[in-house]
């Protein structure tokens, strides 16, 4: 388990709440999502929740906005990711971003675009590429649904890896990133 394999599925679960219920998920909901992803809750209290697996440590700060820091258990902070969800009052939208701790390595949002849910139109106004991970014989794949694939295709970014911004090589409904080594797979 790496930070990316926790942050992206977590963001997908959070996005589902934001899109269907037009609100940010609660701190308790995010705690449950983290448990569903196989993390053990070690501490809750004083505005903080701490989770751990063998490979990652996760800090959850549920306040008016939600901040989730996913850090490798090795302590390599440069590989850490931050999942941030908040209500942007100026845009009247709910925003969710996955940001790398090391901005020098990858400038941008993991998932290609942040999640933006306009509260006036109640529509998803961005094209995030989020899903769950599966390990196969030939590698680890980000598994996305056909609806996500169609939004991604319509945005014209199919050649860009949603995890690192590198170049994707497609073979049918599977793609492999030539930079990070992760794959993307479309499930029916």
N, CA, C and O of each residue as an XYZ file, in Angstrom:
752
protein
N       0.853     -1.178      0.000
C       0.000      0.000      0.000
C       0.894      1.234      0.000
O       1.768      1.390      0.853
N       0.657      2.095     -0.962
C       1.408      3.345     -1.057
C       0.443      4.507     -0.847
O      -0.771      4.318     -0.926
N       0.962      5.709     -0.579
C       0.058      6.846     -0.393
C      -0.948      7.015     -1.535
O      -2.110      7.337     -1.290
N      -0.513      6.801     -2.766
C      -1.411      6.989     -3.913
C      -2.551      5.976     -3.901
O      -3.668      6.291     -4.310
N      -2.267      4.740     -3.425
C      -3.301      3.699     -3.422
C      -4.282      3.861     -2.263
O      -5.273      3.136     -2.184
N      -4.014      4.798     -1.374
C      -4.968      5.173     -0.322
C      -5.680      6.466     -0.723
O      -6.903      6.557     -0.625
N      -4.921      7.460     -1.173
C      -5.476      8.792     -1.444
C      -6.505      8.785     -2.574
O      -7.547      9.428     -2.456
N      -6.233      8.079     -3.655
C      -7.143      8.120     -4.808
C      -8.474      7.413     -4.504
O      -9.529      7.987     -4.772
N      -8.462      6.177     -3.951
C      -9.756      5.571     -3.599
C     -10.514      6.360     -2.525
O     -11.742      6.432     -2.558
N      -9.787      6.948     -1.580
C     -10.431      7.785     -0.568
C     -11.106      8.984     -1.232
O     -12.254      9.305     -0.923
N     -10.397      9.639     -2.138
C     -10.962     10.789     -2.852
C     -12.193     10.379     -3.658
O     -13.158     11.140     -3.743
N     -12.169      9.195     -4.246
C     -13.323      8.697     -5.013
C     -14.538      8.564     -4.102
O     -15.635      8.989     -4.464
N     -14.348      7.971     -2.913
C     -15.453      7.811     -1.964
C     -15.974      9.175     -1.498
O     -17.182      9.377     -1.372
N     -15.065     10.093     -1.250
C     -15.459     11.438     -0.830
C     -16.205     12.154     -1.955
O     -17.199     12.838     -1.709
N     -15.724     11.996     -3.190
C     -16.372     12.611     -4.344
C     -17.795     12.090     -4.505
O     -18.705     12.857     -4.822
N     -17.994     10.797     -4.289
C     -19.334     10.226     -4.431
C     -20.329     10.914     -3.496
O     -21.460     11.193     -3.895
N     -19.918     11.191     -2.254
C     -20.782     11.909     -1.308
C     -21.034     13.332     -1.810
O     -22.164     13.819     -1.782
N     -19.975     13.987     -2.265
C     -20.096     15.372     -2.720
C     -21.036     15.499     -3.918
O     -21.836     16.432     -3.984
N     -20.942     14.565     -4.859
C     -21.752     14.630     -6.078
C     -23.201     14.235     -5.798
O     -24.120     14.890     -6.290
N     -23.421     13.179     -5.018
C     -24.791     12.710     -4.801
C     -25.537     13.515     -3.747
O     -26.740     13.738     -3.878
N     -24.834     13.956     -2.695
C     -25.523     14.629     -1.587
C     -25.249     16.133     -1.514
O     -25.800     16.818     -0.652
N     -24.405     16.653     -2.408
C     -24.097     18.094     -2.491
C     -23.606     18.661     -1.163
O     -24.011     19.746     -0.746
N     -22.725     17.907     -0.508
C     -22.134     18.328      0.760
C     -20.788     17.642      0.912
O     -20.495     16.656      0.236
N     -19.977     18.180      1.810
C     -18.724     17.515      2.143
C     -19.028     16.319      3.032
O     -19.963     16.370      3.830
N     -18.256     15.242      2.910
C     -18.448     14.139      3.845
C     -18.048     14.574      5.255
O     -17.201     15.451      5.426
N     -18.654     13.967      6.241
C     -18.312     14.285      7.627
C     -16.997     13.604      8.004
O     -16.539     12.688      7.321
N     -16.409     14.060      9.085
C     -15.199     13.419      9.589
C     -15.433     11.953      9.897
O     -14.563     11.121      9.642
N     -16.610     11.621     10.450
C     -16.935     10.226     10.762
C     -17.042      9.385      9.490
O     -16.611      8.233      9.471
N     -17.614      9.956      8.430
C     -17.697      9.222      7.160
C     -16.303      8.950      6.612
O     -16.029      7.845      6.143
N     -15.426      9.934      6.664
C     -14.061      9.747      6.160
C     -13.330      8.708      7.010
O     -12.560      7.908      6.478
N     -13.560      8.712      8.315
C     -12.971      7.681      9.185
C     -13.416      6.293      8.728
O     -12.601      5.374      8.650
N     -14.703      6.139      8.426
C     -15.214      4.845      7.957
C     -14.604      4.472      6.607
O     -14.261      3.312      6.381
N     -14.468      5.450      5.710
C     -13.845      5.183      4.409
C     -12.427      4.649      4.599
O     -12.025      3.696      3.931
N     -11.676      5.258      5.505
C     -10.295      4.828      5.750
C     -10.261      3.407      6.305
O      -9.383      2.624      5.943
N     -11.199      3.070      7.171
C     -11.277      1.696      7.694
C     -11.608      0.720      6.572
O     -11.042     -0.371      6.510
N     -12.532      1.112      5.674
C     -12.888      0.264      4.530
C     -11.681      0.012      3.632
O     -11.591     -1.030      2.983
N     -10.761      0.963      3.599
C      -9.551      0.814      2.778
C      -8.484     -0.021      3.482
O      -7.384     -0.192      2.956
N      -8.802     -0.542      4.670
C      -7.891     -1.445      5.364
C      -6.976     -0.795      6.376
O      -6.012     -1.420      6.820
N      -7.249      0.436      6.751
C      -6.412      1.117      7.740
C      -6.977      0.914      9.141
O      -8.191      0.857      9.338
N      -6.086      0.809     10.092
C      -6.465      0.640     11.490
C      -6.479      2.002     12.172
O      -5.528      2.774     12.054
N      -7.567      2.290     12.886
C      -7.674      3.557     13.608
C      -6.936      3.422     14.934
O      -7.266      2.565     15.753
N      -5.931      4.280     15.138
C      -5.130      4.231     16.359
C      -5.556      5.264     17.383
O      -5.439      5.028     18.586
N      -6.055      6.418     16.921
C      -6.391      7.502     17.840
C      -7.451      8.396     17.218
O      -7.422      8.674     16.019
N      -8.392      8.844     18.051
C      -9.367      9.855     17.645
C      -9.579     10.799     18.818
O      -9.828     10.360     19.940
N      -9.480     12.080     18.557
C      -9.733     13.069     19.600
C      -8.999     14.354     19.324
O      -8.048     14.388     18.544
N      -9.450     15.422     19.974
C      -8.795     16.728     19.889
C      -8.597     17.207     18.448
O      -7.550     17.758     18.109
N      -9.609     16.993     17.606
C      -9.554     17.490     16.235
C      -8.634     16.717     15.313
O      -8.153     17.258     14.318
N      -8.382     15.437     15.639
C      -7.423     14.644     14.869
C      -7.802     13.174     14.944
O      -8.280     12.705     15.977
N      -7.592     12.451     13.858
C      -7.704     10.991     13.860
C      -6.443     10.444     13.204
O      -5.967     10.990     12.209
N      -5.909      9.370     13.763
C      -4.671      8.758     13.275
C      -4.961      7.324     12.861
O      -5.555      6.553     13.615
N      -4.532      6.978     11.651
C      -4.720      5.634     11.102
C      -3.372      5.102     10.645
O      -2.439      5.862     10.384
N      -3.290      3.765     10.553
C      -2.040      3.165     10.102
C      -2.309      1.816      9.446
O      -3.215      1.078      9.831
N      -1.503      1.529      8.458
C      -1.388      0.178      7.907
C       0.098     -0.143      7.982
O       0.878      0.633      8.535
N       0.480     -1.251      7.443
C       1.901     -1.607      7.462
C       2.748     -0.584      6.705
O       3.905     -0.344      7.050
N       2.158      0.013      5.672
C       2.938      0.843      4.755
C       2.697      2.347      4.841
O       3.541      3.131      4.406
N       1.559      2.761      5.397
C       1.244      4.190      5.436
C       0.691      4.611      6.795
O       0.139      3.809      7.549
N       0.863      5.893      7.071
C       0.263      6.546      8.235
C      -0.648      7.639      7.683
O      -0.266      8.369      6.769
N      -1.850      7.747      8.241
C      -2.815      8.730      7.754
C      -3.279      9.599      8.916
O      -3.664      9.098      9.973
N      -3.236     10.905      8.700
C      -3.748     11.878      9.668
C      -4.982     12.539      9.070
O      -4.939     13.042      7.947
N      -6.077     12.539      9.815
C      -7.323     13.166      9.378
C      -7.609     14.347     10.288
O      -7.655     14.215     11.511
N      -7.802     15.507      9.665
C      -8.142     16.731     10.389
C      -9.535     17.177      9.942
O      -9.655     17.934      8.978
N     -10.596     16.719     10.628
C     -11.952     17.111     10.222
C     -12.368     18.412     10.894
O     -12.636     18.455     12.095
N     -12.413     19.446     10.110
C     -12.861     20.753     10.612
C     -13.908     21.271      9.642
O     -14.695     20.488      9.109
N     -13.932     22.577      9.403
C     -14.862     23.107      8.407
C     -14.516     22.528      7.037
O     -15.398     22.240      6.228
N     -13.222     22.366      6.794
C     -12.765     21.653      5.611
C     -12.185     20.331      6.104
O     -11.993     20.137      7.305
N     -11.911     19.435      5.183
C     -11.313     18.151      5.541
C      -9.909     18.094      4.976
O      -9.697     18.387      3.800
N      -8.953     17.719      5.801
C      -7.581     17.543      5.352
C      -7.150     16.144      5.773
O      -7.248     15.780      6.944
N      -6.669     15.363      4.804
C      -6.190     14.014      5.071
C      -4.769     13.923      4.533
O      -4.548     14.035      3.327
N      -3.810     13.719      5.428
C      -2.414     13.547      5.025
C      -2.096     12.063      4.997
O      -2.306     11.360      5.986
N      -1.588     11.580      3.860
C      -1.223     10.174      3.698
C       0.290     10.121      3.530
O       0.837     10.595      2.535
N       0.957      9.534      4.524
C       2.420      9.559      4.597
C       2.947      8.130      4.580
O       2.396      7.273      5.270
N       3.998      7.846      3.812
C       4.581      6.507      3.870
C       5.101      6.222      5.277
O       5.652      7.107      5.932
N       4.923      4.983      5.739
C       5.397      4.601      7.072
C       6.915      4.710      7.171
O       7.464      4.794      8.270
N       7.589      4.710      6.027
C       9.050      4.859      6.012
C       9.468      6.259      6.439
O      10.625      6.487      6.790
N       8.524      7.197      6.408
C       8.832      8.575      6.782
C       9.266      9.441      5.619
O       9.591     10.612      5.817
N       9.280      8.899      4.404
C       9.653      9.673      3.214
C       8.565     10.705      2.916
O       7.641     10.440      2.147
N       8.682     11.858      3.520
C       7.645     12.881      3.394
C       7.493     13.348      1.950
O       6.418     13.808      1.567
N       8.533     13.241      1.152
C       8.443     13.685     -0.242
C       7.460     12.832     -1.041
O       6.999     13.261     -2.099
N       7.128     11.626     -0.554
C       6.156     10.767     -1.230
C       4.746     10.933     -0.669
O       3.819     10.264     -1.124
N       4.578     11.809      0.305
C       3.281     11.998      0.955
C       2.299     12.720      0.036
O       2.690     13.454     -0.872
N       1.024     12.492      0.297
C      -0.050     13.147     -0.448
C      -1.034     13.764      0.535
O      -1.181     13.304      1.667
N      -1.697     14.806      0.079
C      -2.702     15.458      0.911
C      -4.014     15.510      0.136
O      -4.065     16.001     -0.991
N      -5.071     14.998      0.758
C      -6.415     15.069      0.192
C      -7.130     16.187      0.944
O      -7.255     16.141      2.167
N      -7.593     17.182      0.209
C      -8.232     18.352      0.818
C      -9.619     18.531      0.205
O      -9.769     18.543     -1.017
N     -10.628     18.669      1.060
C     -11.992     18.934      0.591
C     -12.528     20.141      1.346
O     -12.413     20.222      2.569
N     -13.119     21.083      0.601
C     -13.611     22.302      1.232
C     -14.727     22.931      0.397
O     -14.920     22.593     -0.771
N     -15.453     23.855      1.029
C     -16.481     24.629      0.344
C     -15.860     25.966     -0.040
O     -15.517     26.767      0.830
N     -15.717     26.208     -1.329
C     -15.213     27.489     -1.813
C     -16.412     28.428     -1.921
O     -17.230     28.308     -2.833
N     -16.504     29.353     -0.986
C     -17.669     30.244     -0.926
C     -17.717     31.208     -2.116
O     -18.798     31.575     -2.578
N     -16.566     31.608     -2.601
C     -16.513     32.537     -3.737
C     -17.104     31.884     -4.991
O     -17.858     32.518     -5.728
N     -16.760     30.626     -5.225
C     -17.276     29.885     -6.379
C     -18.603     29.188     -6.077
O     -19.263     28.684     -6.985
N     -18.992     29.162     -4.795
C     -20.141     28.387     -4.319
C     -20.061     26.955     -4.836
O     -21.007     26.422     -5.417
N     -18.903     26.356     -4.605
C     -18.645     24.999     -5.068
C     -17.932     24.201     -3.988
O     -17.230     24.748     -3.136
N     -18.135     22.892     -4.052
C     -17.369     21.975     -3.221
C     -16.149     21.558     -4.030
O     -16.270     21.203     -5.202
N     -14.984     21.598     -3.414
C     -13.727     21.296     -4.104
C     -13.028     20.160     -3.368
O     -13.010     20.128     -2.137
N     -12.457     19.237     -4.118
C     -11.632     18.175     -3.551
C     -10.375     18.065     -4.404
O     -10.451     17.943     -5.626
N      -9.220     18.110     -3.751
C      -7.943     18.026     -4.462
C      -7.062     16.968     -3.816
O      -7.138     16.730     -2.610
N      -6.232     16.342     -4.627
C      -5.171     15.462     -4.126
C      -3.865     16.119     -4.539
O      -3.559     16.228     -5.727
N      -3.109     16.550     -3.560
C      -1.885     17.296     -3.847
C      -0.663     16.558     -3.330
O      -0.674     16.055     -2.206
N       0.387     16.487     -4.128
C       1.631     15.871     -3.660
C       2.363     16.793     -2.698
O       2.327     18.015     -2.840
N       3.023     16.195     -1.724
C       3.820     16.988     -0.780
C       4.990     17.637     -1.499
O       5.412     18.740     -1.152
N       5.512     16.941     -2.509
C       6.664     17.434     -3.247
C       6.188     18.076     -4.543
O       6.084     17.399     -5.566
N       5.900     19.367     -4.512
C       5.410     20.069     -5.700
C       6.442     20.125     -6.822
O       6.082     20.340     -7.980
N       7.706     19.937     -6.498
C       8.739     20.003     -7.526
C       8.674     18.804     -8.452
O       9.000     18.907     -9.634
N       8.250     17.651     -7.910
C       8.220     16.432     -8.692
C       7.033     16.397     -9.656
O       7.173     15.986    -10.808
N       5.874     16.828     -9.181
C       4.669     16.809    -10.009
C       3.836     18.027     -9.677
O       3.226     18.102     -8.610
N       3.810     18.971    -10.584
C       3.025     20.185    -10.362
C       1.631     19.962    -10.912
O       1.430     19.918    -12.126
N       0.694     19.824    -10.032
C      -0.670     19.628    -10.483
C      -1.453     18.795     -9.505
O      -0.980     18.460     -8.419
N      -2.652     18.470     -9.909
C      -3.569     17.720     -9.073
C      -3.578     16.271     -9.525
O      -3.731     15.985    -10.713
N      -3.415     15.370     -8.591
C      -3.521     13.957     -8.928
C      -4.985     13.682     -9.223
O      -5.866     14.153     -8.504
N      -5.247     12.920    -10.281
C      -6.612     12.719    -10.747
C      -6.898     13.629    -11.935
O      -8.043     13.744    -12.374
N      -5.848     14.280    -12.458
C      -5.872     15.229    -13.571
C      -6.519     16.550    -13.203
O      -5.940     17.611    -13.435
N      -7.701     16.497    -12.637
C      -8.394     17.727    -12.258
C      -8.958     17.560    -10.858
O      -9.279     16.445    -10.449
N      -9.082     18.646    -10.126
C      -9.774     18.540     -8.833
C     -11.256     18.246     -9.059
O     -11.789     18.495    -10.140
N     -11.909     17.719     -8.038
C     -13.360     17.548     -8.078
C     -13.964     18.924     -7.791
O     -13.627     19.559     -6.791
N     -14.854     19.380     -8.670
C     -15.553     20.654     -8.463
C     -17.047     20.398     -8.649
O     -17.504     20.089     -9.749
N     -17.796     20.534     -7.558
C     -19.248     20.370     -7.603
C     -19.868     21.743     -7.370
O     -19.770     22.300     -6.277
N     -20.506     22.283     -8.407
C     -21.153     23.589     -8.314
C     -22.455     23.426     -7.531
O     -23.321     22.644     -7.924
N     -22.596     24.153     -6.436
C     -23.781     24.014     -5.594
C     -25.011     24.717     -6.160
O     -26.132     24.431     -5.740
N     -24.816     25.633     -7.109
C     -25.965     26.290     -7.745
C     -26.583     25.376     -8.798
O     -27.798     25.179     -8.819
N     -25.746     24.820     -9.669
C     -26.252     23.937    -10.726
C     -26.354     22.491    -10.252
O     -27.014     21.673    -10.893
N     -25.701     22.172     -9.130
C     -25.632     20.815     -8.574
C     -24.990     19.835     -9.550
O     -25.325     18.651     -9.567
N     -24.064     20.342    -10.362
C     -23.386     19.523    -11.365
C     -21.904     19.399    -11.049
O     -21.301     20.285    -10.444
N     -21.335     18.281    -11.473
C     -19.885     18.100    -11.436
C     -19.323     18.915    -12.590
O     -19.674     18.670    -13.744
N     -18.455     19.882    -12.298
C     -17.953     20.791    -13.332
C     -16.521     20.492    -13.748
O     -15.892     21.297    -14.435
N     -16.010     19.358    -13.343
C     -14.640     19.003    -13.704
C     -14.620     17.554    -14.167
O     -15.646     16.874    -14.149
N     -13.470     17.095    -14.575
C     -13.323     15.740    -15.101
C     -12.270     14.962    -14.324
O     -11.252     14.572    -14.895
N     -12.494     14.725    -13.024
C     -11.501     13.979    -12.251
C     -11.473     12.513    -12.676
O     -12.500     11.942    -13.043
N     -10.292     11.918    -12.622
C     -10.135     10.505    -12.955
C      -9.739      9.789    -11.668
O      -8.562      9.714    -11.315
N     -10.753      9.264    -10.973
C     -10.545      8.603     -9.685
C     -11.158      7.211     -9.725
O     -12.081      6.953    -10.498
N     -10.642      6.320     -8.894
C     -11.170      4.959     -8.826
C     -10.469      4.187     -7.736
O      -9.893      4.767     -6.815
N     -10.521      2.866     -7.846
C      -9.867      1.977     -6.890
C      -8.682      1.308     -7.572
O      -8.539      1.378     -8.793
N      -7.836      0.662     -6.782
C      -6.672     -0.018     -7.334
C      -6.843     -1.524     -7.258
O      -7.411     -2.050     -6.301
N      -6.339     -2.218     -8.287
C      -6.298     -3.678     -8.318
C      -4.910     -4.102     -8.752
O      -4.300     -3.499     -9.634
N      -4.426     -5.156     -8.109
C      -3.132     -5.704     -8.501
C      -3.364     -6.889     -9.419
O      -4.141     -7.791     -9.102
N      -2.688     -6.882    -10.557
C      -2.764     -7.979    -11.513
C      -1.358     -8.508    -11.746
O      -0.385     -7.961    -11.226
N      -1.257     -9.571    -12.525
C       0.058    -10.173    -12.800
C       1.034     -9.177    -13.406
O       2.225     -9.184    -13.095
N       0.507     -8.315    -14.281
C       1.381     -7.387    -15.004
C       1.470     -6.003    -14.370
O       2.003     -5.084    -14.991
N       0.957     -5.828    -13.138
C       1.109     -4.539    -12.473
C      -0.098     -4.130    -11.653
O      -1.050     -4.892    -11.485
N      -0.034     -2.908    -11.146
C      -1.111     -2.338    -10.340
C      -1.876     -1.346    -11.209
O      -1.288     -0.485    -11.863
N      -3.205     -1.488    -11.203
C      -4.055     -0.673    -12.070
C      -5.027      0.187    -11.275
O      -5.613     -0.266    -10.292
N      -5.191      1.431    -11.711
C      -6.278      2.280    -11.253
C      -7.490      1.851    -12.063
O      -7.485      1.953    -13.290
N      -8.525      1.375    -11.391
C      -9.720      0.878    -12.070
C     -10.787      1.966    -12.025
O     -11.213      2.398    -10.954
N     -11.208      2.397    -13.207
C     -12.223      3.451    -13.305
C     -13.467      2.895    -13.990
O     -13.390      1.925    -14.744
N     -14.603      3.513    -13.722
C     -15.836      3.071    -14.367
C     -15.970      3.727    -15.741
O     -15.231      4.652    -16.078
N     -16.924      3.232    -16.524
C     -17.074      3.726    -17.899
C     -17.513      5.193    -17.934
O     -17.156      5.919    -18.862
N     -18.279      5.635    -16.936
C     -18.699      7.043    -16.875
C     -17.484      7.962    -16.699
O     -17.379      8.996    -17.358
N     -16.573      7.576    -15.807
C     -15.340      8.348    -15.602
C     -14.509      8.353    -16.881
O     -13.965      9.386    -17.272
N     -14.414      7.187    -17.534
C     -13.653      7.092    -18.781
C     -14.224      8.032    -19.841
O     -13.470      8.726    -20.523
N     -15.546      8.060    -19.983
C     -16.177      8.917    -20.998
C     -15.919     10.400    -20.719
O     -15.644     11.168    -21.641
N     -16.007     10.806    -19.437
C     -15.708     12.209    -19.080
C     -14.259     12.534    -19.422
O     -13.968     13.600    -19.965
N     -13.353     11.613    -19.104
C     -11.921     11.778    -19.359
C     -11.674     11.891    -20.859
O     -10.929     12.760    -21.313
N     -12.305     11.007    -21.615
C     -12.162     11.007    -23.079
C     -12.678     12.319    -23.672
O     -12.027     12.913    -24.531
N     -13.854     12.771    -23.208
C     -14.436     14.023    -23.707
C     -13.546     15.222    -23.401
O     -13.535     16.197    -24.153
N     -12.798     15.154    -22.294
C     -11.887     16.249    -21.925
C     -10.616     16.234    -22.773
O      -9.856     17.202    -22.770
N     -10.382     15.130    -23.505
C      -9.234     15.052    -24.402
C      -7.902     14.790    -23.728
O      -6.855     15.158    -24.260
N      -7.930     14.152    -22.548
C      -6.677     13.905    -21.815
C      -6.307     12.434    -21.708
O      -5.558     12.070    -20.802
N      -6.795     11.578    -22.588
C      -6.565     10.137    -22.455
C      -5.096      9.731    -22.502
O      -4.749      8.643    -22.043
N      -4.241     10.564    -23.037
C      -2.820     10.220    -23.115
C      -2.041     10.651    -21.883
O      -0.835     10.413    -21.809
N      -2.701     11.280    -20.911
C      -2.026     11.782    -19.714
C      -2.379     10.921    -18.512
O      -3.556     10.717    -18.214
N      -1.366     10.418    -17.823
C      -1.576      9.589    -16.637
C      -2.243     10.422    -15.541
O      -1.753     11.499    -15.202
N      -3.355      9.934    -14.984
C      -4.023     10.684    -13.928
C      -3.284     10.639    -12.590
O      -3.646     11.358    -11.658
N      -2.258      9.806    -12.490
C      -1.533      9.669    -11.232
C      -0.257     10.491    -11.181
O       0.101     11.014    -10.126
N       0.436     10.612    -12.315
C       1.713     11.338    -12.277
C       1.852     12.401    -13.361
O       2.799     13.187    -13.335
N       0.920     12.437    -14.315
C       1.011     13.410    -15.397
C       1.859     12.936    -16.560
O       2.058     13.670    -17.528
N       2.364     11.696    -16.471
C       3.201     11.137    -17.536
C       2.367     10.698    -18.737
O       1.170     10.975    -18.821
N       3.033     10.004    -19.667
C       2.378      9.573    -20.900
C       1.842      8.154    -20.752
O       2.527      7.269    -20.240
N       0.603      7.948    -21.210
C      -0.026      6.631    -21.168
C       0.055      5.952    -22.525
O      -0.075      6.597    -23.565
N       0.273      4.641    -22.502
C       0.228      3.816    -23.709
C      -0.971      2.881    -23.567
O      -1.002      2.047    -22.662
N      -1.960      3.015    -24.458
C      -3.204      2.244    -24.376
C      -3.137      0.976    -25.214
O      -2.571      0.955    -26.307
N      -3.737     -0.089    -24.665
C      -3.979     -1.341    -25.391
C      -5.387     -1.782    -25.017
O      -5.599     -2.348    -23.945
N      -6.336     -1.526    -25.886
C      -7.735     -1.845    -25.581
C      -8.248     -0.973    -24.448
O      -8.186      0.254    -24.517
N      -8.763     -1.630    -23.387
C      -9.316     -0.890    -22.244
C      -8.315     -0.776    -21.106
O      -8.695     -0.487    -19.971
N      -7.036     -1.002    -21.401
C      -5.976     -0.869    -20.398
C      -4.907      0.075    -20.916
O      -4.631      0.133    -22.114
N      -4.316      0.806    -19.998
C      -3.203      1.691    -20.355
C      -2.118      1.525    -19.307
O      -2.398      1.212    -18.149
N      -0.885      1.737    -19.722
C       0.249      1.682    -18.806
C       0.990      3.007    -18.895
O       1.238      3.527    -19.982
N       1.340      3.546    -17.722
C       2.094      4.795    -17.704
C       3.569      4.485    -17.891
O       4.128      3.634    -17.199
N       4.189      5.172    -18.819
C       5.600      4.955    -19.101
C       6.493      5.600    -18.053
O       7.686      5.301    -17.996
N       5.934      6.488    -17.213
C       6.727      7.171    -16.185
C       6.606      6.527    -14.807
O       7.619      6.156    -14.214
N       5.385      6.386    -14.285
C       5.223      5.880    -12.909
C       5.033      4.375    -12.848
O       5.215      3.780    -11.786
N       4.670      3.739    -13.964
C       4.512      2.292    -13.979
C       3.127      1.795    -13.597
O       2.838      0.608    -13.751
N       2.269      2.674    -13.105
C       0.897      2.262    -12.801
C       0.119      2.141    -14.098
O       0.459      2.764    -15.104
N      -0.927      1.335    -14.061
C      -1.807      1.211    -15.198
C      -3.163      1.807    -14.895
O      -3.480      2.118    -13.747
N      -3.963      1.962    -15.942
C      -5.352      2.397    -15.811
C      -6.186      1.377    -16.566
O      -5.852      0.989    -17.685
N      -7.266      0.952    -15.948
C      -8.134     -0.056    -16.547
C      -9.576      0.419    -16.433
O      -9.992      0.940    -15.398
N     -10.335      0.230    -17.517
C     -11.748      0.618    -17.526
C     -12.580     -0.629    -17.280
O     -12.484     -1.612    -18.014
N     -13.408     -0.572    -16.225
C     -14.305     -1.707    -15.980
C     -15.652     -1.412    -16.614
O     -16.079     -0.260    -16.691
N     -16.308     -2.455    -17.060
C     -17.614     -2.300    -17.729
C     -18.720     -2.074    -16.736
O     -19.878     -1.924    -17.125
